[in-house]
Amino acid sequence: MINKFKVAFYGLYTAFKDKSVFIQFVLGFLAVLISIILKIKMYDFIIVLFCICMVITCEILNTCIEELCNMYTTGYNEKVKKIKDMGAAAVLFSSITSLIVGIAIFIKYI
């Protein structure tokens, strides 16, 4: 059981070395700081944390998809492009949704 946690934490460490994942983490950290500065209510903070986790999870999964596709081919492939585009769309969709939720929450405290 302990080994499964070690593997998972190593995966998290590996993910955060990726530039895209790291950027999402930094943006999430800034959202947490803003939440603390604005002293938002606990239930709003939980929603903000959920949105942060959703975006970072999508980014990690998108990075995994890209790595798998790159193992398949490094050249242009229409099917690989479609797969990578859909992975990027998941990140975009979760990011836009989180932005809308964040605006709706933070506007009450400004």
Biotite code that builds the C-alpha atoms (Angstrom):
import biotite.structure as struc

atoms = struc.array([
    struc.Atom([0.000, 0.000, 0.000], chain_id="A", res_id=1, res_name="MET", atom_name="CA", element="C"),
    struc.Atom([2.795, 2.441, 0.896], chain_id="A", res_id=2, res_name="ILE", atom_name="CA", element="C"),
    struc.Atom([4.478, 1.711, -2.431], chain_id="A", res_id=3, res_name="ASN", atom_name="CA", element="C"),
    struc.Atom([1.341, 2.797, -4.314], chain_id="A", res_id=4, res_name="LYS", atom_name="CA", element="C"),
    struc.Atom([1.504, 6.173, -2.562], chain_id="A", res_id=5, res_name="PHE", atom_name="CA", element="C"),
    struc.Atom([5.223, 6.475, -3.390], chain_id="A", res_id=6, res_name="LYS", atom_name="CA", element="C"),
    struc.Atom([4.487, 5.811, -7.048], chain_id="A", res_id=7, res_name="VAL", atom_name="CA", element="C"),
    struc.Atom([1.598, 8.298, -7.044], chain_id="A", res_id=8, res_name="ALA", atom_name="CA", element="C"),
    struc.Atom([3.685, 11.022, -5.380], chain_id="A", res_id=9, res_name="PHE", atom_name="CA", element="C"),
    struc.Atom([6.514, 10.399, -7.852], chain_id="A", res_id=10, res_name="TYR", atom_name="CA", element="C"),
    struc.Atom([3.966, 10.793, -10.648], chain_id="A", res_id=11, res_name="GLY", atom_name="CA", element="C"),
    struc.Atom([2.888, 14.100, -9.134], chain_id="A", res_id=12, res_name="LEU", atom_name="CA", element="C"),
    struc.Atom([6.528, 15.182, -8.873], chain_id="A", res_id=13, res_name="TYR", atom_name="CA", element="C"),
    struc.Atom([7.074, 14.220, -12.517], chain_id="A", res_id=14, res_name="THR", atom_name="CA", element="C"),
    struc.Atom([3.925, 16.053, -13.590], chain_id="A", res_id=15, res_name="ALA", atom_name="CA", element="C"),
    struc.Atom([4.975, 19.280, -11.872], chain_id="A", res_id=16, res_name="PHE", atom_name="CA", element="C"),
    struc.Atom([8.249, 19.242, -13.805], chain_id="A", res_id=17, res_name="LYS", atom_name="CA", element="C"),
    struc.Atom([6.140, 19.735, -16.953], chain_id="A", res_id=18, res_name="ASP", atom_name="CA", element="C"),
    struc.Atom([5.871, 23.435, -17.856], chain_id="A", res_id=19, res_name="LYS", atom_name="CA", element="C"),
    struc.Atom([2.109, 23.382, -18.554], chain_id="A", res_id=20, res_name="SER", atom_name="CA", element="C"),
    struc.Atom([1.261, 21.594, -15.317], chain_id="A", res_id=21, res_name="VAL", atom_name="CA", element="C"),
    struc.Atom([3.554, 23.892, -13.342], chain_id="A", res_id=22, res_name="PHE", atom_name="CA", element="C"),
    struc.Atom([1.899, 26.994, -14.823], chain_id="A", res_id=23, res_name="ILE", atom_name="CA", element="C"),
    struc.Atom([-1.536, 25.680, -13.811], chain_id="A", res_id=24, res_name="GLN", atom_name="CA", element="C"),
    struc.Atom([-0.188, 24.976, -10.315], chain_id="A", res_id=25, res_name="PHE", atom_name="CA", element="C"),
    struc.Atom([1.166, 28.535, -10.004], chain_id="A", res_id=26, res_name="VAL", atom_name="CA", element="C"),
    struc.Atom([-2.167, 29.980, -11.174], chain_id="A", res_id=27, res_name="LEU", atom_name="CA", element="C"),
    struc.Atom([-3.956, 27.774, -8.652], chain_id="A", res_id=28, res_name="GLY", atom_name="CA", element="C"),
    struc.Atom([-1.611, 28.932, -5.906], chain_id="A", res_id=29, res_name="PHE", atom_name="CA", element="C"),
    struc.Atom([-2.379, 32.556, -6.822], chain_id="A", res_id=30, res_name="LEU", atom_name="CA", element="C"),
    struc.Atom([-6.117, 31.797, -6.615], chain_id="A", res_id=31, res_name="ALA", atom_name="CA", element="C"),
    struc.Atom([-5.571, 30.374, -3.117], chain_id="A", res_id=32, res_name="VAL", atom_name="CA", element="C"),
    struc.Atom([-3.619, 33.502, -2.091], chain_id="A", res_id=33, res_name="LEU", atom_name="CA", element="C"),
    struc.Atom([-6.372, 35.761, -3.420], chain_id="A", res_id=34, res_name="ILE", atom_name="CA", element="C"),
    struc.Atom([-8.914, 33.650, -1.517], chain_id="A", res_id=35, res_name="SER", atom_name="CA", element="C"),
    struc.Atom([-6.953, 34.148, 1.696], chain_id="A", res_id=36, res_name="ILE", atom_name="CA", element="C"),
    struc.Atom([-6.448, 37.879, 1.115], chain_id="A", res_id=37, res_name="ILE", atom_name="CA", element="C"),
    struc.Atom([-10.155, 38.401, 0.381], chain_id="A", res_id=38, res_name="LEU", atom_name="CA", element="C"),
    struc.Atom([-11.103, 36.161, 3.320], chain_id="A", res_id=39, res_name="LYS", atom_name="CA", element="C"),
    struc.Atom([-13.690, 34.272, 1.303], chain_id="A", res_id=40, res_name="ILE", atom_name="CA", element="C"),
    struc.Atom([-16.138, 31.956, 3.046], chain_id="A", res_id=41, res_name="LYS", atom_name="CA", element="C"),
    struc.Atom([-15.225, 28.308, 3.536], chain_id="A", res_id=42, res_name="MET", atom_name="CA", element="C"),
    struc.Atom([-17.785, 26.953, 1.056], chain_id="A", res_id=43, res_name="TYR", atom_name="CA", element="C"),
    struc.Atom([-16.539, 29.384, -1.613], chain_id="A", res_id=44, res_name="ASP", atom_name="CA", element="C"),
    struc.Atom([-12.957, 28.361, -0.848], chain_id="A", res_id=45, res_name="PHE", atom_name="CA", element="C"),
    struc.Atom([-13.851, 24.681, -1.285], chain_id="A", res_id=46, res_name="ILE", atom_name="CA", element="C"),
    struc.Atom([-15.353, 25.471, -4.697], chain_id="A", res_id=47, res_name="ILE", atom_name="CA", element="C"),
    struc.Atom([-12.191, 27.373, -5.674], chain_id="A", res_id=48, res_name="VAL", atom_name="CA", element="C"),
    struc.Atom([-10.030, 24.412, -4.568], chain_id="A", res_id=49, res_name="LEU", atom_name="CA", element="C"),
    struc.Atom([-12.223, 22.024, -6.545], chain_id="A", res_id=50, res_name="PHE", atom_name="CA", element="C"),
    struc.Atom([-11.802, 24.162, -9.675], chain_id="A", res_id=51, res_name="CYS", atom_name="CA", element="C"),
    struc.Atom([-8.022, 24.320, -9.179], chain_id="A", res_id=52, res_name="ILE", atom_name="CA", element="C"),
    struc.Atom([-7.843, 20.539, -8.787], chain_id="A", res_id=53, res_name="CYS", atom_name="CA", element="C"),
    struc.Atom([-10.054, 20.009, -11.848], chain_id="A", res_id=54, res_name="MET", atom_name="CA", element="C"),
    struc.Atom([-7.820, 22.149, -14.081], chain_id="A", res_id=55, res_name="VAL", atom_name="CA", element="C"),
    struc.Atom([-4.571, 20.618, -12.796], chain_id="A", res_id=56, res_name="ILE", atom_name="CA", element="C"),
    struc.Atom([-5.996, 17.103, -13.196], chain_id="A", res_id=57, res_name="THR", atom_name="CA", element="C"),
    struc.Atom([-7.039, 17.858, -16.785], chain_id="A", res_id=58, res_name="CYS", atom_name="CA", element="C"),
    struc.Atom([-3.592, 19.291, -17.503], chain_id="A", res_id=59, res_name="GLU", atom_name="CA", element="C"),
    struc.Atom([-1.850, 16.211, -16.069], chain_id="A", res_id=60, res_name="ILE", atom_name="CA", element="C"),
    struc.Atom([-4.076, 13.902, -18.123], chain_id="A", res_id=61, res_name="LEU", atom_name="CA", element="C"),
    struc.Atom([-3.495, 16.009, -21.242], chain_id="A", res_id=62, res_name="ASN", atom_name="CA", element="C"),
    struc.Atom([0.256, 15.798, -20.677], chain_id="A", res_id=63, res_name="THR", atom_name="CA", element="C"),
    struc.Atom([-0.038, 12.007, -20.367], chain_id="A", res_id=64, res_name="CYS", atom_name="CA", element="C"),
    struc.Atom([-2.012, 11.856, -23.618], chain_id="A", res_id=65, res_name="ILE", atom_name="CA", element="C"),
    struc.Atom([0.611, 13.969, -25.387], chain_id="A", res_id=66, res_name="GLU", atom_name="CA", element="C"),
    struc.Atom([3.456, 11.792, -24.091], chain_id="A", res_id=67, res_name="GLU", atom_name="CA", element="C"),
    struc.Atom([1.676, 8.623, -25.243], chain_id="A", res_id=68, res_name="LEU", atom_name="CA", element="C"),
    struc.Atom([1.032, 10.143, -28.660], chain_id="A", res_id=69, res_name="CYS", atom_name="CA", element="C"),
    struc.Atom([4.686, 11.186, -28.939], chain_id="A", res_id=70, res_name="ASN", atom_name="CA", element="C"),
    struc.Atom([5.685, 7.578, -28.241], chain_id="A", res_id=71, res_name="MET", atom_name="CA", element="C"),
    struc.Atom([3.515, 6.520, -31.173], chain_id="A", res_id=72, res_name="TYR", atom_name="CA", element="C"),
    struc.Atom([4.907, 9.045, -33.642], chain_id="A", res_id=73, res_name="THR", atom_name="CA", element="C"),
    struc.Atom([6.976, 12.211, -33.666], chain_id="A", res_id=74, res_name="THR", atom_name="CA", element="C"),
    struc.Atom([5.898, 13.117, -37.183], chain_id="A", res_id=75, res_name="GLY", atom_name="CA", element="C"),
    struc.Atom([2.587, 14.569, -38.284], chain_id="A", res_id=76, res_name="TYR", atom_name="CA", element="C"),
    struc.Atom([-0.357, 12.213, -37.982], chain_id="A", res_id=77, res_name="ASN", atom_name="CA", element="C"),
    struc.Atom([-3.955, 13.393, -38.403], chain_id="A", res_id=78, res_name="GLU", atom_name="CA", element="C"),
    struc.Atom([-5.309, 10.939, -35.814], chain_id="A", res_id=79, res_name="LYS", atom_name="CA", element="C"),
    struc.Atom([-2.653, 11.936, -33.269], chain_id="A", res_id=80, res_name="VAL", atom_name="CA", element="C"),
    struc.Atom([-3.437, 15.607, -33.918], chain_id="A", res_id=81, res_name="LYS", atom_name="CA", element="C"),
    struc.Atom([-7.122, 14.956, -33.265], chain_id="A", res_id=82, res_name="LYS", atom_name="CA", element="C"),
    struc.Atom([-6.331, 13.144, -30.000], chain_id="A", res_id=83, res_name="ILE", atom_name="CA", element="C"),
    struc.Atom([-3.989, 15.915, -28.812], chain_id="A", res_id=84, res_name="LYS", atom_name="CA", element="C"),
    struc.Atom([-6.504, 18.602, -29.776], chain_id="A", res_id=85, res_name="ASP", atom_name="CA", element="C"),
    struc.Atom([-9.246, 16.901, -27.762], chain_id="A", res_id=86, res_name="MET", atom_name="CA", element="C"),
    struc.Atom([-6.950, 16.645, -24.737], chain_id="A", res_id=87, res_name="GLY", atom_name="CA", element="C"),
    struc.Atom([-6.149, 20.340, -25.034], chain_id="A", res_id=88, res_name="ALA", atom_name="CA", element="C"),
    struc.Atom([-9.871, 21.077, -25.374], chain_id="A", res_id=89, res_name="ALA", atom_name="CA", element="C"),
    struc.Atom([-10.505, 19.355, -22.024], chain_id="A", res_id=90, res_name="ALA", atom_name="CA", element="C"),
    struc.Atom([-7.970, 21.667, -20.373], chain_id="A", res_id=91, res_name="VAL", atom_name="CA", element="C"),
    struc.Atom([-9.470, 24.695, -22.104], chain_id="A", res_id=92, res_name="LEU", atom_name="CA", element="C"),
    struc.Atom([-13.019, 23.745, -21.104], chain_id="A", res_id=93, res_name="PHE", atom_name="CA", element="C"),
    struc.Atom([-12.088, 23.175, -17.457], chain_id="A", res_id=94, res_name="SER", atom_name="CA", element="C"),
    struc.Atom([-10.060, 26.401, -17.397], chain_id="A", res_id=95, res_name="SER", atom_name="CA", element="C"),
    struc.Atom([-12.876, 28.520, -18.841], chain_id="A", res_id=96, res_name="ILE", atom_name="CA", element="C"),
    struc.Atom([-15.385, 26.927, -16.475], chain_id="A", res_id=97, res_name="THR", atom_name="CA", element="C"),
    struc.Atom([-13.073, 27.598, -13.518], chain_id="A", res_id=98, res_name="SER", atom_name="CA", element="C"),
    struc.Atom([-12.547, 31.188, -14.637], chain_id="A", res_id=99, res_name="LEU", atom_name="CA", element="C"),
    struc.Atom([-16.313, 31.793, -14.759], chain_id="A", res_id=100, res_name="ILE", atom_name="CA", element="C"),
    struc.Atom([-16.779, 30.174, -11.342], chain_id="A", res_id=101, res_name="VAL", atom_name="CA", element="C"),
    struc.Atom([-13.857, 32.189, -9.936], chain_id="A", res_id=102, res_name="GLY", atom_name="CA", element="C"),
    struc.Atom([-15.265, 35.468, -11.224], chain_id="A", res_id=103, res_name="ILE", atom_name="CA", element="C"),
    struc.Atom([-18.694, 34.627, -9.793], chain_id="A", res_id=104, res_name="ALA", atom_name="CA", element="C"),
    struc.Atom([-17.140, 33.890, -6.389], chain_id="A", res_id=105, res_name="ILE", atom_name="CA", element="C"),
    struc.Atom([-14.527, 36.644, -6.142], chain_id="A", res_id=106, res_name="PHE", atom_name="CA", element="C"),
    struc.Atom([-16.747, 39.463, -7.403], chain_id="A", res_id=107, res_name="ILE", atom_name="CA", element="C"),
    struc.Atom([-18.746, 39.255, -4.165], chain_id="A", res_id=108, res_name="LYS", atom_name="CA", element="C"),
    struc.Atom([-15.639, 40.035, -2.130], chain_id="A", res_id=109, res_name="TYR", atom_name="CA", element="C"),
    struc.Atom([-14.182, 42.903, -4.158], chain_id="A", res_id=110, res_name="ILE", atom_name="CA", element="C"),
])
